[in-house]
Amino acid sequence: MNSAASSAFLARLEAKAAARELASQPAWLQELRRGAWQWLSEQGFPMVKDEAWKYTRVAPILAIPFQPAEPGMSRLSVASVERLAGDLGGPRLVFVNGYFAAQLSKLDGLPPGIQVSNLAALLRVDDEVGSGALEALFSHGFRAQPQAFSALNTALAEDGAFIQIPAQTTVEAPIHLVFLAAAGATPLLVQPRVLLLMEAGSRATLVESHVGNPGECYFSNAVTEVLLEAGAQLEHYQLQQQSAAAFHVALLSVRQAEDSRLAAHCSALGGLLARQEVRVLLAGPGAQVSLNGLYLPRGEQHLDNQTCIEHLAPRCTSRERYKGVIDGSGHGVFDGRIIVRPGAIKTDASQTIKTLLLSDSAQANTQPRLEIFADDVKCAHGAAVGQLDEQAVFYLRSRGIPQAQARALLTYAFVSEMLELIPLVPLRTQLELLIAAQLRGEEAA
């Protein structure tokens, strides 16, 4: 049943949806957009009775009259982009309010044959032969498992990144996608989209930085679709460092073929209300995934993590490690599922979630889950929620370290295990500085 709040929110975007139908786009895209909008209009947005959303209320998002972002020349400089998102030393595509900013981007140093483009240019081309991969990637998330926010992105997203890496090609330097929100005084709806196709035997590192101007209110609704063909290897990073007044909902959907390898790292520091959903489908024998997450809500922040790793084929391996540090009146949520489907013999799966509460008003909801429908598997999961060891705090204080600094040192030691799992040195250094600043009590953006 569609709520009044959902209906009012969609009514504000109806003109934008109608304009998309009139735009010059391939027939498959027009049909997909109409289907997504119709589904969203009928189903509406999730409410508290929806199991997957019982700890995260979307009412604060629906209550704000967000306006769809429009393309325009950005007044940002390269220096301001690097101040917010860092410089990882490789190719960089910058999107301001969801739209490609060529003047802030750099695409030097890519090996020949790699296609790295903004989506807007590709979505205007009606090429039945060339758009096959694009259509399959763009439509998969909504058609396979529709949900309200991915449907909204499918219906209205106009730009984003498309990356295709040919077979047996290695990209040494990290490809950096910067999604920067600059809303000003108007609350904006920003909808980034990423499509990545890695052909057989290819190797690459992809970094997504979701950042925004400090103090601004906006809603970033992001979708990333990844397809790893046989033997492909991907290091994928998502850093969410939105404004402390912003909302962020993101979906990362990955499909893995035989013997592919994925190492995914999700870090969430910003946003007033943020939710990261990760879906990994191990569809080919021997596929492997390592999924790592770190989230640090404080103040009134609400950070929600939803993961699902689905084992469909034999001899697949999954490792999942998440850590949360919650301070002030922050609220952290982790809901993780590992599903072993019939026939997925020799599955090796483990899931661990640890949460540290730094105040009496901090809240944590943690739910690791295993669903096993096959024999001859090795699966384990565990969860722990606790506070700092006061004896350790006392020991540091007895050595002359002030209490606040002692607590920060112990908290950083708890977090450092996750940072050590990041082999990309510039990004790890950036995260270390951000987390150290947060533990010192510096104001959020």
C-alpha positions as CSV (number, residue, x, y, z in Angstrom):
1,M,0.0,0.0,0.0
2,N,1.4,3.4,-1.0
3,S,1.5,5.9,1.8
4,A,0.5,9.5,1.6
5,A,4.2,10.6,2.1
6,S,5.3,8.3,-0.8
7,S,2.6,9.7,-3.0
8,A,3.5,13.3,-2.2
9,F,7.2,12.6,-2.8
10,L,6.6,11.0,-6.2
11,A,4.2,13.7,-7.2
12,R,7.1,16.2,-6.9
13,L,9.1,14.1,-9.3
14,E,6.3,13.2,-11.8
15,A,7.2,16.0,-14.3
16,K,10.8,14.7,-14.3
17,A,9.6,11.2,-15.0
18,A,7.4,12.4,-17.9
19,A,10.3,14.3,-19.4
20,R,12.4,11.2,-19.4
21,E,9.8,9.4,-21.5
22,L,10.0,12.3,-24.1
23,A,13.8,12.3,-24.2
24,S,15.8,10.9,-27.1
25,Q,16.7,7.5,-25.7
26,P,16.9,3.9,-26.9
27,A,13.6,2.0,-26.9
28,W,14.9,-0.4,-24.3
29,L,15.7,2.4,-21.9
30,Q,12.3,4.1,-22.3
31,E,10.5,0.8,-21.6
32,L,12.7,0.2,-18.6
33,R,12.1,3.6,-17.2
34,R,8.3,3.3,-17.6
35,G,8.4,0.0,-15.8
36,A,10.5,1.3,-12.9
37,W,8.3,4.3,-12.4
38,Q,5.1,2.2,-12.6
39,W,6.5,-0.2,-10.0
40,L,7.5,2.6,-7.7
41,S,4.1,4.4,-8.1
42,E,2.3,1.2,-7.2
43,Q,4.5,-0.1,-4.4
44,G,5.7,3.2,-2.9
45,F,8.6,3.5,-0.4
46,P,9.2,1.0,2.4
47,M,7.6,1.5,5.8
48,V,8.5,0.2,9.3
49,K,6.5,-3.0,8.7
50,D,8.9,-4.0,6.0
51,E,11.4,-6.4,7.6
52,A,14.5,-5.1,5.7
53,W,13.7,-1.5,6.8
54,K,12.4,-2.0,10.4
55,Y,15.4,-0.1,11.9
56,T,15.6,2.6,9.2
57,R,12.7,5.0,8.7
58,V,12.5,6.7,5.3
59,A,10.0,9.3,6.5
60,P,12.7,12.0,7.1
61,I,13.7,11.6,3.4
62,L,10.1,11.8,2.1
63,A,9.3,14.9,4.3
64,I,11.8,17.1,2.5
65,P,10.8,18.7,-0.9
66,F,13.9,17.5,-2.8
67,Q,14.2,18.9,-6.3
68,P,15.9,16.8,-9.1
69,A,19.4,18.0,-9.8
70,E,20.1,19.5,-13.2
71,P,23.3,19.6,-15.3
72,G,25.2,22.9,-15.1
73,M,28.7,24.3,-15.1
74,S,30.3,23.8,-11.7
75,R,32.3,26.5,-10.0
76,L,34.3,23.9,-8.2
77,S,38.1,23.8,-8.7
78,V,40.3,20.7,-9.0
79,A,41.8,21.7,-5.7
80,S,38.4,21.7,-4.0
81,V,37.6,18.2,-5.4
82,E,40.9,16.8,-4.2
83,R,40.3,18.4,-0.8
84,L,37.0,16.6,-0.4
85,A,37.9,13.3,-2.2
86,G,41.7,13.1,-2.2
87,D,44.0,12.3,-5.1
88,L,44.7,8.6,-5.7
89,G,47.1,9.2,-8.5
90,G,45.2,7.5,-11.3
91,P,42.4,8.3,-13.7
92,R,39.5,10.3,-12.2
93,L,35.9,10.9,-13.3
94,V,34.1,13.7,-11.4
95,F,30.4,14.0,-11.2
96,V,28.8,17.1,-9.7
97,N,25.2,16.6,-8.6
98,G,25.2,13.4,-10.6
99,Y,26.4,15.0,-13.9
100,F,29.8,14.5,-15.5
101,A,32.2,17.4,-15.0
102,A,34.9,17.1,-17.7
103,Q,36.9,20.1,-16.5
104,L,37.4,18.4,-13.1
105,S,38.2,15.0,-14.5
106,K,41.4,13.4,-15.9
107,L,41.6,10.2,-18.0
108,D,45.3,10.0,-18.7
109,G,47.2,6.7,-18.3
110,L,44.5,4.2,-19.2
111,P,45.6,1.1,-21.2
112,P,44.4,1.0,-24.7
113,G,41.0,-0.7,-25.3
114,I,39.4,0.3,-22.0
115,Q,36.1,2.1,-22.3
116,V,35.6,4.7,-19.6
117,S,32.8,7.1,-20.4
118,N,29.9,9.1,-18.8
119,L,26.6,7.4,-19.2
120,A,24.7,10.4,-20.6
121,A,26.5,10.2,-23.9
122,L,25.9,6.5,-24.3
123,L,22.2,6.6,-23.3
124,R,21.5,8.9,-26.2
125,V,22.7,6.4,-28.8
126,D,20.2,3.9,-30.1
127,D,22.6,1.2,-31.2
128,E,21.1,-2.3,-31.0
129,V,24.5,-4.0,-31.4
130,G,26.6,-1.8,-29.2
131,S,24.0,-1.3,-26.4
132,G,23.6,-4.9,-25.4
133,A,26.1,-4.9,-22.5
134,L,24.9,-1.5,-21.4
135,E,21.2,-2.6,-21.3
136,A,22.0,-5.8,-19.5
137,L,24.0,-3.9,-16.8
138,F,21.6,-1.0,-16.5
139,S,18.5,-3.1,-16.1
140,H,19.7,-6.0,-14.0
141,G,19.3,-4.6,-10.5
142,F,15.8,-3.4,-10.9
143,R,14.6,-6.5,-12.9
144,A,16.3,-9.1,-10.7
145,Q,15.2,-7.7,-7.3
146,P,13.2,-4.5,-7.5
147,Q,13.2,-2.1,-4.5
148,A,12.0,1.4,-4.2
149,F,15.3,3.4,-4.3
150,S,16.9,1.4,-7.2
151,A,13.6,1.8,-9.1
152,L,13.8,5.6,-8.5
153,N,17.3,5.7,-9.8
154,T,16.4,3.5,-12.8
155,A,13.5,5.8,-13.7
156,L,15.3,9.1,-13.3
157,A,19.1,8.8,-13.4
158,E,20.6,10.6,-16.4
159,D,24.3,10.3,-16.0
160,G,27.0,8.3,-14.3
161,A,30.0,6.1,-15.2
162,F,30.3,3.2,-17.7
163,I,33.5,1.2,-17.6
164,Q,34.3,-1.8,-19.7
165,I,37.7,-3.6,-19.3
166,P,38.6,-6.0,-22.1
167,A,39.6,-9.6,-21.5
168,Q,43.1,-10.2,-20.1
169,T,43.7,-6.5,-19.5
170,T,45.2,-5.2,-16.2
171,V,44.7,-1.6,-15.1
172,E,47.5,-0.8,-12.6
173,A,46.3,2.6,-11.4
174,P,43.1,2.9,-9.5
175,I,40.1,4.4,-11.4
176,H,38.6,7.0,-9.1
177,L,34.9,8.0,-9.4
178,V,34.1,11.1,-7.4
179,F,30.4,11.9,-6.8
180,L,30.2,15.3,-5.3
181,A,27.0,17.0,-4.2
182,A,26.8,20.8,-4.2
183,A,23.2,21.6,-3.4
184,G,23.5,25.2,-2.2
185,A,20.3,26.4,-0.6
186,T,18.0,24.0,-2.5
187,P,17.6,20.4,-1.2
188,L,18.6,18.3,-4.3
189,L,18.0,14.8,-5.3
190,V,21.2,13.4,-6.8
191,Q,21.3,10.0,-8.5
192,P,24.7,8.6,-9.4
193,R,24.9,5.4,-11.5
194,V,27.9,3.2,-12.1
195,L,28.1,0.3,-14.5
196,L,31.3,-1.8,-14.6
197,L,31.9,-4.8,-16.9
198,M,35.1,-6.7,-16.4
199,E,35.7,-9.3,-19.1
200,A,37.5,-12.6,-18.6
201,G,40.8,-12.5,-16.9
202,S,40.9,-8.7,-16.4
203,R,42.1,-6.9,-13.3
204,A,41.3,-3.5,-11.9
205,T,40.8,-1.3,-8.9
206,L,37.8,1.0,-8.6
207,V,37.2,3.6,-6.0
208,E,33.9,5.4,-5.4
209,S,34.0,8.6,-3.3
210,H,30.6,10.0,-2.3
211,V,31.2,13.4,-0.8
212,G,29.4,16.7,-0.4
213,N,29.8,20.3,0.6
214,P,29.7,20.6,4.4
215,G,26.3,21.5,6.0
216,E,24.2,21.1,2.8
217,C,21.0,19.1,2.7
218,Y,20.6,16.7,-0.3
219,F,19.6,13.2,-1.0
220,S,22.1,11.0,-2.8
221,N,20.5,7.8,-4.3
222,A,23.3,5.7,-5.8
223,V,23.3,2.4,-7.7
224,T,26.4,0.5,-8.8
225,E,26.2,-2.6,-11.0
226,V,29.2,-4.9,-11.5
227,L,29.7,-7.9,-13.7
228,L,32.8,-10.0,-13.2
229,E,33.4,-12.6,-16.0
230,A,35.4,-15.7,-15.6
231,G,38.7,-15.1,-13.8
232,A,38.2,-11.4,-13.5
233,Q,39.7,-9.7,-10.3
234,L,38.4,-6.5,-8.8
235,E,39.4,-4.4,-5.8
236,H,36.4,-2.2,-5.1
237,Y,36.1,0.6,-2.5
238,Q,33.2,2.8,-1.5
239,L,33.9,5.8,0.8
240,Q,30.7,7.6,2.0
241,Q,31.6,10.9,3.5
242,Q,28.5,12.9,2.8
243,S,27.4,16.2,4.6
244,A,26.2,15.7,8.1
245,A,22.8,17.1,7.0
246,A,22.5,14.8,4.0
247,F,20.7,11.5,3.2
248,H,22.4,8.7,1.3
249,V,21.0,5.4,0.0
250,A,23.2,3.2,-2.1
251,L,23.1,-0.2,-3.7
252,L,26.1,-2.2,-4.8
253,S,25.1,-5.3,-6.9
254,V,27.8,-7.7,-8.1
255,R,27.6,-10.9,-10.2
256,Q,30.6,-13.2,-10.3
257,A,31.4,-15.8,-12.8
258,E,33.7,-18.8,-12.5
259,D,36.9,-18.3,-10.6
260,S,36.4,-14.5,-10.3
261,R,37.7,-12.6,-7.3
262,L,36.2,-9.6,-5.5
263,A,37.6,-7.7,-2.6
264,A,35.0,-5.0,-1.6
265,H,35.5,-2.4,1.1
266,C,32.7,-0.1,2.3
267,S,33.4,2.8,4.7
268,A,30.7,5.0,6.0
269,L,31.4,8.1,8.0
270,G,29.0,10.8,6.8
271,G,25.3,11.5,6.4
272,L,22.5,12.2,8.8
273,L,20.8,9.0,7.6
274,A,22.6,6.6,5.3
275,R,22.0,3.1,4.1
276,Q,24.4,0.9,2.1
277,E,23.1,-2.3,0.6
278,V,25.5,-4.9,-0.9
279,R,24.3,-7.8,-3.0
280,V,26.9,-10.4,-4.2
281,L,25.9,-13.3,-6.4
282,L,28.4,-16.1,-6.7
283,A,27.1,-17.6,-9.9
284,G,30.2,-19.6,-11.1
285,P,32.2,-22.4,-9.5
286,G,35.3,-21.2,-7.6
287,A,34.2,-17.6,-7.3
288,Q,35.6,-15.8,-4.2
289,V,34.5,-12.6,-2.4
290,S,35.9,-10.7,0.6
291,L,33.5,-8.1,1.9
292,N,34.7,-5.7,4.5
293,G,32.8,-2.8,6.1
294,L,33.5,0.0,8.6
295,Y,30.9,2.5,9.9
296,L,31.2,5.2,12.5
297,P,28.0,6.9,13.4
298,R,28.1,9.7,16.0
299,G,25.9,12.5,17.2
300,E,22.4,11.8,15.7
301,Q,23.7,9.9,12.8
302,H,21.9,6.7,11.6
303,L,24.1,4.4,9.5
304,D,22.5,1.1,8.1
305,N,24.4,-1.7,6.5
306,Q,22.5,-4.5,4.6
307,T,24.4,-7.3,2.9
308,C,23.5,-10.5,1.1
309,I,26.0,-13.0,-0.3
310,E,24.3,-15.7,-2.3
311,H,26.2,-18.9,-3.1
312,L,24.7,-20.4,-6.3
313,A,27.6,-22.6,-7.5
314,P,30.0,-25.2,-6.0
315,R,33.3,-24.4,-4.4
316,C,32.7,-20.7,-3.8
317,T,34.3,-18.8,-0.8
318,S,33.0,-15.8,1.0
319,R,34.6,-13.8,3.8
320,E,32.6,-11.0,5.5
321,R,34.0,-8.7,8.2
322,Y,32.3,-5.6,9.5
323,K,33.1,-3.3,12.4
324,G,31.0,-0.5,13.8
325,V,32.0,2.3,16.3
326,I,29.0,4.2,17.6
327,D,29.3,7.3,19.7
328,G,26.9,10.0,21.1
329,S,23.3,9.1,20.2
330,G,24.3,7.5,17.0
331,H,22.5,4.4,15.7
332,G,24.3,1.6,13.8
333,V,22.6,-1.2,11.9
334,F,24.0,-4.4,10.4
335,D,21.8,-7.0,8.8
336,G,23.8,-9.6,6.8
337,R,22.7,-12.7,5.1
338,I,24.7,-15.5,3.6
339,I,22.5,-17.9,1.5
340,V,23.8,-21.3,0.3
341,R,21.5,-22.5,-2.4
342,P,20.8,-26.2,-3.3
343,G,23.8,-27.6,-5.3
344,A,26.3,-25.1,-3.9
345,I,28.4,-27.9,-2.4
346,K,31.9,-27.2,-1.0
347,T,30.8,-23.7,0.0
348,D,33.2,-22.0,2.5
349,A,31.6,-19.0,4.1
350,S,32.2,-17.0,7.2
351,Q,30.7,-13.7,8.6
352,T,31.9,-11.7,11.6
353,I,30.4,-8.4,12.9
354,K,31.9,-6.5,15.9
355,T,30.4,-3.3,17.3
356,L,31.9,-0.9,19.9
357,L,29.6,1.4,21.8
358,L,31.3,4.5,23.1
359,S,28.4,6.1,25.0
360,D,25.3,5.1,27.1
361,S,23.0,6.5,24.4
362,A,24.6,4.7,21.4
363,Q,22.4,2.1,19.7
364,A,23.3,-1.0,17.7
365,N,21.1,-3.5,15.9
366,T,23.1,-6.5,14.6
367,Q,21.7,-9.5,12.8
368,P,24.1,-12.0,11.1
369,R,22.2,-14.8,9.3
370,L,23.1,-18.0,7.6
371,E,20.6,-19.8,5.3
372,I,21.9,-23.2,4.2
373,F,20.1,-25.4,1.7
374,A,23.0,-27.6,0.6
375,D,25.1,-30.4,2.2
376,D,28.9,-30.6,2.4
377,V,29.5,-27.0,3.3
378,K,31.6,-25.1,5.9
379,C,29.8,-22.0,7.2
380,A,30.2,-19.9,10.4
381,H,29.0,-16.6,11.7
382,G,29.3,-14.5,14.8
383,A,28.5,-11.1,16.3
384,A,29.7,-9.2,19.4
385,V,28.6,-5.8,20.8
386,G,30.6,-4.3,23.7
387,Q,32.3,-1.3,25.2
388,L,35.8,-0.2,25.8
389,D,37.8,-2.2,28.4
390,E,37.9,0.1,31.4
391,Q,41.0,-1.7,32.7
392,A,42.8,-0.8,29.5
393,V,41.7,2.8,29.8
394,F,42.9,2.9,33.4
395,Y,46.2,1.4,32.4
396,L,46.8,4.1,29.8
397,R,45.7,6.9,32.2
398,S,48.2,5.5,34.8
399,R,50.9,6.2,32.2
400,G,49.9,9.8,32.1
401,I,47.6,9.7,29.0
402,P,44.4,11.8,29.4
403,Q,41.2,9.9,29.5
404,A,39.8,11.2,26.1
405,Q,43.1,10.4,24.4
406,A,43.2,7.0,26.0
407,R,39.8,6.1,24.8
408,A,40.6,7.4,21.3
409,L,43.8,5.2,21.2
410,L,41.8,2.1,22.1
411,T,39.1,2.9,19.7
412,Y,41.6,3.4,16.9
413,A,43.2,0.1,17.7
414,F,39.8,-1.5,17.3
415,V,39.3,0.1,13.9
416,S,42.9,-0.4,12.6
417,E,42.2,-4.1,11.8
418,M,39.8,-3.0,9.0
419,L,42.2,-0.3,7.8
420,E,45.0,-2.9,7.4
421,L,42.7,-4.8,5.0
422,I,43.0,-1.9,2.5
423,P,46.1,-2.3,0.3
424,L,45.5,0.9,-1.6
425,V,47.9,3.1,0.3
426,P,46.6,6.6,-0.6
427,L,43.0,5.7,0.3
428,R,44.1,4.0,3.5
429,T,46.0,7.1,4.5
430,Q,43.0,9.3,3.7
431,L,40.8,7.1,5.9
432,E,43.3,7.0,8.7
433,L,43.3,10.8,8.8
434,L,39.5,11.1,8.6
435,I,38.9,8.5,11.4
436,A,41.6,10.0,13.6
437,A,40.0,13.4,13.3
438,Q,36.6,12.0,14.1
439,L,38.0,10.2,17.2
440,R,39.5,13.5,18.3
441,G,35.9,14.9,18.3
442,E,36.3,17.2,15.4
443,E,33.0,18.4,13.9
444,A,31.5,16.4,11.0
445,A,31.1,18.1,7.6
